[in-house]
Amino acid sequence: MYVIVGANHRSCDGRLRDLLFTEEIEVPVVLSRLRAAGLAEGLWLSTCDRVEVHLVHPDPDDAVRRAIELFAARAGLEPPALSGQVYSLVGDAACRHVFAVASSLDSQVVGEPHVLGQIKEAYRAANAAGMLGQELIPTLQAAFATAKRVRTETAIAERPTSIAAAAVQLARNVHGDIDRCRGLLIGGGDMGLLMIDTLRAAGLGRLTVVSTLDRRAQALARRLDGHFLPVAEIDTALAGADIVVSAVGSGRLLLTPPMIQQALRARRRRPMFLIDAALPTDVAPEVGALDGAFVYDLNDLERVAMSGRDSREAAAVAAWAIVDQAVGAFLEGRASRAAVPTVIALRSHFESVRTALMDQRPGLSADEATRLLINRLLHRPSAMLRQFAAAPDRGTGGAAADADRLVRRLFGLPAADGSAPEPEGGAESVGAEPGAAVARAETPCAAAPVAVVAASDQTPEPAAVAGHATR
């Protein structure tokens, strides 16, 4: 059973996510702890907005309990302290969730491009640790394929990239050539990282990284080829920053008028361009009224970059439609493949009965052989049907009624009331859209064509290619 346990920007505050945050170099150690806890198939996903463990385990409740214990140990807390701050998803709901996350429909800023790469990195790390199996591999590869469709067939990715491009243009309006500017990244939300990546590509020079968690700031500074300062030195960092990107989103106003006034005095009134890339916002509204402080939040940047809300919502609807269809197709294909071993066993049984009969009675005519074969093949099913019919619950439906319906459906027999048999494939397949039998959950989601996710003994690279829910 597919199980996800996680903490994200909706379920908990930034403090818990900081405590759970896992650097890339730490992931193999965390995976070994999963294995030691009896969770042999799984991956560990740590991004700016979420930390999740994806597992396959026959006992979902046990898997959730063990995963929460691991979360608590990593955060230095007792498991009860995580109550109400983590979510668990099982089965189809977990599948829908991973499709939505990969397609960036579950991010703080829908369409941001980082999360798909982060999931692929988690996939590779789990593969290297030998922790991917025949349920995680096809599910994740189908999610990757769906994410690619979402990005190529809809405009869902236009908003974040256009917002980042607008930030670059506005920074140039304030400072001119940004090659000589010094940047400051506060926190590590995905949209903040997109802003900094775009600014660096446009020529932004030196970069300093500050975070409420030194470990995270140091990791980001290494990744971004920047400098690290502890959060206690944020005033010094502000005084030296021409362009500030704040992406904490803790729900607390991080940058206040007195802080920015002090920084502007130290800068001798040289202007500061501040991007509030957090949800909820980090910068106090009054900061924008200060002479020399130019403050833009995500809504301001979107007004500069795009036509606005209607186009964003239309893109999101189109993206969810792809995800819904893909999840339905994936779940349907997986269910079909689950029946294959039974079909093979049935065919093998029939063939063994036929072979034994021909060996025992080699001289039979075709009529005698087929009659004896039918009798032998139907002997056990007939005995079981009589046994079900004699059961104590035979008058209330029970096993007898279920067996009767199943046999009639399997062999295309008329119903007990004489009505015509169901068409091949089942009644629910007639006139149904792909995946229509899959109910839409609170978090919609989807899947790729069956050919993409066929089971394999190999573990391909991801590029080749949401129960039990508590939020």
C-alpha atoms as one frame of an Amber mdcrd trajectory, in Angstrom:
protein
   0.000   0.000   0.000   1.303   3.440  -0.990   1.636   5.707   2.081   2.739
   9.362   2.364   3.457  11.148   5.643   4.469  14.789   5.446   4.581  18.322
   6.782   4.106  21.206   4.364   3.372  24.916   4.199  -0.317  24.324   4.951
  -0.051  21.742   7.722   2.586  23.329   9.960   4.637  26.435  10.599   8.091
  27.112   9.241   9.769  26.113  12.510   8.827  22.438  12.166   9.774  22.392
   8.483  13.137  23.880   9.407  13.692  21.170  12.012  12.803  18.473   9.468
  14.749  20.046   6.602  17.240  17.555   5.142  20.286  18.461   3.113  21.030
  16.324   0.076  24.142  14.924   1.756  22.010  13.718   4.710  19.431  11.819
   2.645  21.308   8.463   2.491  21.518   8.451   6.304  17.790   9.184   6.608
  16.994   6.417   4.114  19.071   3.957   6.115  17.035   4.898   9.193  13.850
   4.190   7.238  15.167   0.765   6.344  16.229   0.103   9.950  12.689   1.007
  11.046  11.305  -1.752   8.812  10.324   0.565   5.945  12.254  -1.039   3.114
  10.603   0.664   0.112  10.462   4.431   0.261  11.927   7.826  -0.527  12.532
  11.013   1.457  11.505  14.336  -0.128  12.773  17.570   1.451  12.019  20.893
  -0.253  11.606  24.453   0.930   7.850  24.009   1.365   7.568  20.372   2.483
   9.207  17.320   3.975   7.551  14.022   3.027   8.295  10.329   3.258   6.771
   8.133   0.539   6.460   4.467   1.515   5.098   1.136   0.348   4.014  -1.040
   3.279   1.361  -3.748   3.789   0.123  -2.132   7.033  -0.627   1.581   6.420
  -1.348   2.393  10.069   1.953   0.866  11.135   3.816   2.726   8.374   2.258
   6.055   9.416   3.196   5.440  13.071   6.789   4.586  12.212   7.152   7.557
   9.864   5.845   9.976  12.500   8.311   8.533  15.002  11.135   9.187  12.527
   9.881  12.745  11.921   9.753  13.367  15.664  13.255  11.993  16.197  14.657
  14.182  13.417  12.946  17.286  14.854  14.068  16.452  18.398  10.462  16.229
  19.569   8.123  13.608  20.986   5.613  12.140  18.473   2.569  13.742  20.210
   4.100  17.169  19.512   3.544  16.559  15.785  -0.204  16.021  16.193  -2.105
  18.315  13.857   1.068  19.351  12.038   1.607  16.332   9.790  -0.679  14.656
   7.271  -0.940  11.069   6.094  -2.316   9.811   2.790  -2.875   6.182   1.824
  -3.594   4.325  -1.416  -5.314   6.272  -4.187  -5.170   9.505  -2.148  -1.381
   9.170  -1.879  -1.169   8.575  -5.616  -3.212  11.692  -6.382  -1.048  13.721
  -4.030   2.269  12.805  -5.625   0.871  13.589  -9.095  -0.277  17.008  -7.829
   3.044  17.747  -6.125   5.102  16.779  -9.183   2.874  18.971 -11.371   3.436
  21.914  -8.981  -0.284  22.158  -8.213   0.333  21.729  -4.477   3.014  24.421
  -4.158   2.682  27.790  -2.454   2.947  29.368  -5.887   1.249  27.065  -8.390
   3.484  26.310 -11.346   6.873  26.938  -9.714   9.458  24.804 -11.495  11.713
  23.550  -8.701   9.599  20.822  -7.129   9.688  18.363 -10.039  13.481  18.399
 -10.035  13.471  17.931  -6.271  11.247  14.849  -6.524  13.489  13.416  -9.229
  16.514  13.927  -6.974  14.677  12.109  -4.165  13.885   9.297  -6.639  17.544
   8.958  -7.629  18.692   8.934  -4.002  16.171   6.208  -3.121  17.229   4.225
  -6.192  20.885   4.483  -5.209  19.949   3.197  -1.747  18.078   0.239  -3.253
  14.748   1.418  -1.812  12.598   1.625  -4.956  10.264  -1.238  -5.815   7.498
  -2.276  -8.155   4.916   0.154  -6.731   6.955   3.313  -6.225   8.735   3.106
  -9.588   5.680   3.103 -11.891   3.749   5.554  -9.702   6.535   8.124  -9.660
   7.346   7.732 -13.332   3.687   8.253 -14.203   3.724  11.369 -12.006   6.808
  12.665 -13.847   5.206  12.074 -17.238   2.032  13.861 -16.102   4.028  16.820
 -14.778   5.679  17.149 -18.189   2.266  17.174 -19.876   1.009  19.836 -17.477
   3.965  22.094 -18.223   3.837  21.625 -22.003   0.052  21.540 -22.546  -1.032
  24.332 -20.195   0.103  27.829 -19.236   0.493  26.826 -15.578   4.234  27.593
 -15.550   3.888  31.045 -17.082   2.929  32.829 -13.874   6.014  32.098 -11.731
   8.511  32.544 -14.557   6.812  35.763 -15.685   6.785  37.043 -12.101  10.506
  36.363 -11.779  11.201  38.105 -15.091   9.161  41.105 -13.917  11.259  41.216
 -10.728  14.436  41.432 -12.808  13.070  44.288 -14.890  11.920  46.213 -11.813
  15.307  45.669 -10.140  16.958  47.186 -13.200  14.539  50.120 -13.047  15.719
  50.813  -9.483  19.427  50.034  -9.769  20.250  50.060 -13.474  22.971  47.478
 -14.105  22.417  44.755 -11.470  25.810  43.175 -12.120  27.246  45.452  -9.432
  24.366  44.858  -6.982  24.581  42.758  -3.850  21.705  40.385  -3.125  20.256
  39.017   0.099  18.042  35.922   0.295  16.129  35.525   3.566  14.609  32.062
   3.995  14.325  29.463   1.290  10.778  29.269  -0.100  10.552  27.919  -3.631
   9.392  31.210  -5.124  12.276  33.008  -3.440  14.703  30.526  -4.967  13.158
  31.086  -8.397  13.592  34.845  -7.959  17.243  34.496  -6.949  18.012  32.016
  -9.726  16.515  34.435 -12.274  18.328  37.424 -10.810  21.623  35.542 -10.804
  21.098  34.535 -14.424  20.481  38.227 -15.218  23.823  39.176 -13.672  23.258
  39.722  -9.947  26.671  39.727  -8.306  27.385  38.804  -4.701  24.714  36.960
  -2.732  24.265  36.468   1.009  21.868  33.897   2.458  20.177  34.199   5.875
  17.681  31.739   7.326  16.050  31.081  10.678  17.891  27.749  10.495  21.630
  28.089  10.021  21.902  24.589   8.574  19.435  25.454   5.816  21.086  28.817
   5.089  24.485  27.167   4.776  23.107  24.548   2.370  21.430  27.227   0.233
  24.557  29.371   0.226  26.601  26.444  -1.090  24.034  25.661  -3.764  23.767
  29.289  -4.871  27.498  30.011  -4.663  26.827  32.707  -2.081  27.817  33.669
   1.444  26.158  32.643   4.695  25.286  34.869   7.653  23.467  33.732  10.792
  20.046  35.281  11.359  21.439  37.268  14.326  23.374  39.343  11.785  20.397
  40.169   9.576  20.777  43.935  10.252  24.313  43.834   8.849  23.113  41.830
   5.859  20.298  44.327   5.142  22.665  47.277   5.258  24.812  45.678   2.569
  21.971  44.514   0.282  20.801  46.335  -2.828  18.242  43.629  -3.667  16.454
  41.689  -0.905  14.347  38.579  -1.546  12.419  37.415   1.525  10.852  33.957
   1.356  10.203  32.715   4.901   6.366  32.734   5.135   6.249  32.065   8.866
   3.136  34.199   9.400   5.213  36.765  11.286   6.283  40.092   9.751  10.014
  39.638   9.437  11.080  42.978   7.940   9.699  45.976   9.844   9.971  49.740
   9.225  12.583  50.288  11.982  14.804  47.550  10.514  14.641  48.976   7.005
  15.055  52.571   8.230  18.235  51.514  10.016  19.495  49.760   6.884  18.744
  52.816   4.704  20.632  55.090   7.106  23.615  52.759   6.986  23.378  52.797
   3.182  23.295  56.599   3.152  19.910  56.459   1.465  21.028  54.337  -1.451
  17.780  52.599  -2.539  16.772  49.070  -1.602  14.653  46.858  -3.847  12.705
  44.360  -1.719  10.814  41.350  -3.108   8.340  39.767  -0.678   8.152  36.248
  -2.146   6.486  34.690   0.919   2.968  33.480   1.611   1.964  34.798   4.114
   4.017  37.925   3.567   7.275  38.723   5.360   7.445  42.508   4.841   5.336
  44.936   6.904   3.100  47.049   4.602   4.475  50.274   6.086   7.947  49.528
   4.696   6.770  50.507   1.225   6.132  54.059   2.415   9.785  54.602   3.387
  11.816  56.845   1.145  14.303  54.677  -0.705  12.515  51.340  -0.145  10.846
  49.818  -3.194   8.705  46.850  -2.074   6.895  44.389  -4.361   4.989  41.288
  -3.275   3.872  38.453  -5.545   0.567  40.130  -6.414   2.370  43.348  -7.366
   4.762  41.444  -9.590   1.940  39.487 -11.185   0.149  42.702 -12.087   3.303
  43.784 -13.860   3.852  40.433 -15.553   0.491  38.991 -16.529  -3.083  39.741
 -17.442  -4.035  38.357 -14.028  -6.382  36.092 -12.220  -8.573  34.809 -15.074
  -5.659  33.409 -17.078  -4.141  31.865 -13.942  -7.376  30.116 -12.968  -7.952
  28.871 -16.522  -4.462  27.372 -16.586  -5.042  25.698 -13.206  -8.331  24.161
 -14.396  -6.627  22.798 -17.508  -3.768  21.398 -15.442  -6.120  19.653 -12.991
  -8.013  18.128 -15.908  -4.780  16.524 -17.138  -3.909  15.328 -13.648  -7.387
  13.883 -13.030  -7.352  11.975 -16.316  -3.842  10.704 -15.742  -4.511   9.462
 -12.197  -7.627   7.671 -13.351  -5.785   6.003 -16.222  -2.889   5.013 -13.987
  -5.097   3.502 -11.277  -7.152   1.663 -13.873  -4.030   0.272 -15.517  -2.562
  -0.763 -12.193  -5.767  -2.566 -11.232  -5.767  -4.382 -14.576  -2.172  -5.498
 -14.141  -2.985  -6.774 -10.651  -5.290  -9.376 -12.252  -2.580 -10.740 -14.560
  -1.115 -13.339 -12.141  -4.593 -14.787 -11.513  -5.303 -15.000 -15.247  -1.971
 -16.740 -15.827  -2.630 -19.183 -12.976  -6.114 -19.949 -14.366  -4.797 -20.616
 -17.852  -2.023 -22.794 -16.434  -4.558 -24.783 -14.388  -6.792 -25.354 -17.413
  -3.826 -26.459 -19.485  -2.620 -28.890 -16.794  -6.105 -30.465 -16.586  -6.228
 -30.788 -20.381  -2.741 -32.333 -20.539  -3.477 -34.801 -17.725  -6.698 -35.889
 -19.429  -5.020 -36.486 -22.791  -2.195 -38.442 -21.116  -4.682 -40.647 -19.232
  -7.077 -41.196 -22.139  -5.072 -40.841 -25.373  -7.608 -42.513 -27.640 -10.621
 -40.307 -26.853 -12.681 -38.812 -29.617 -13.063 -35.042 -29.752 -16.626 -35.314
 -28.349 -15.580 -37.521 -25.419 -12.492 -35.431 -24.684 -14.348 -32.119 -24.573
 -17.156 -33.584 -22.407 -14.683 -35.035 -19.875 -12.639 -31.814 -19.901 -15.724
 -29.720 -19.121 -16.663 -32.030 -16.262 -13.205 -31.878 -14.731 -12.853 -28.085
 -15.084 -16.291 -27.440 -13.565 -16.091 -30.016 -10.752 -14.506 -27.754  -8.109
 -16.411 -24.550  -9.065 -19.705 -26.527  -8.951 -18.854 -27.962  -5.533 -17.970
 -24.502  -4.191 -21.219 -22.978  -5.520 -23.215 -25.727  -3.778 -21.231 -25.065
  -0.585 -21.977 -21.320  -0.764 -25.672 -22.046  -1.395 -25.794 -24.167   1.787
 -24.157 -21.450   3.922 -26.129 -19.933   6.874 -26.335 -16.488   5.182 -27.780
 -17.861   1.944 -31.121 -16.087   2.501 -29.599 -12.664   3.014 -27.472 -12.383
  -0.092 -24.048 -13.153   1.385 -21.451 -15.364  -0.251 -23.965 -17.332  -2.325
 -25.375 -14.219  -4.014 -21.898 -12.768  -4.523 -20.637 -16.000  -6.057 -23.672
 -16.239  -8.331 -23.186 -12.691  -9.609 -19.454 -13.203 -10.097 -19.817 -16.450
 -12.049 -22.521 -14.976 -14.283 -20.333 -11.948 -14.937 -17.157 -13.953 -15.546
 -18.790 -16.223 -18.103 -21.270 -13.788 -19.638 -24.315 -15.725 -18.391 -27.793
 -14.162 -18.250 -28.650 -12.626 -14.866 -30.829 -14.596 -12.435 -33.870 -12.602
 -13.565 -33.238 -13.563 -17.179 -31.883 -10.182 -18.278 -29.058 -10.003 -20.776
 -25.486 -10.549 -19.550 -23.223  -7.579 -18.955 -21.026  -6.581 -21.894 -17.404
  -7.689 -21.843 -15.346  -5.302 -19.719 -18.072  -4.582 -17.161 -21.046  -2.267
 -16.989 -19.078   0.675 -15.655 -16.866   0.724 -18.752 -19.718   1.402 -21.188
 -19.623   5.018 -22.289 -17.325   5.968 -19.437 -14.516   8.437 -19.741 -11.030
   7.137 -18.912 -10.695   7.027 -15.165 -14.331   8.030 -14.614 -14.760   5.282
 -12.039 -12.098   6.910  -9.864 -13.676   9.324  -7.412 -12.147  12.792  -7.116
 -10.568  13.356  -3.730 -10.068  16.575  -1.786  -6.703  16.889  -3.533  -7.315
  16.112  -7.216  -4.679  14.246  -9.148  -3.802  11.880 -12.167  -1.712   9.394
 -14.475   0.162   8.554 -17.619  -0.613   6.006 -20.337  -0.221   2.434 -19.210
   2.739   1.933 -21.539   4.731   4.484 -19.564   4.269   2.722 -16.248   4.526
  -0.942 -17.133   6.243  -2.918 -14.405   9.867  -3.697 -15.066  12.731  -5.481
 -13.368  14.873  -2.452 -14.132  14.847   0.924 -12.353  14.888   3.570 -15.112
  15.895   7.161 -14.605  12.957   9.475 -13.897  13.740  11.614 -16.916  12.990
   8.612 -19.160   9.829   8.719 -18.580  -3.415  11.725  -2.524  -8.301   7.032
   2.482  -6.639   7.811   5.275  -5.978  11.524   5.118  -5.191  13.973   7.854
  -4.366  17.548   6.939
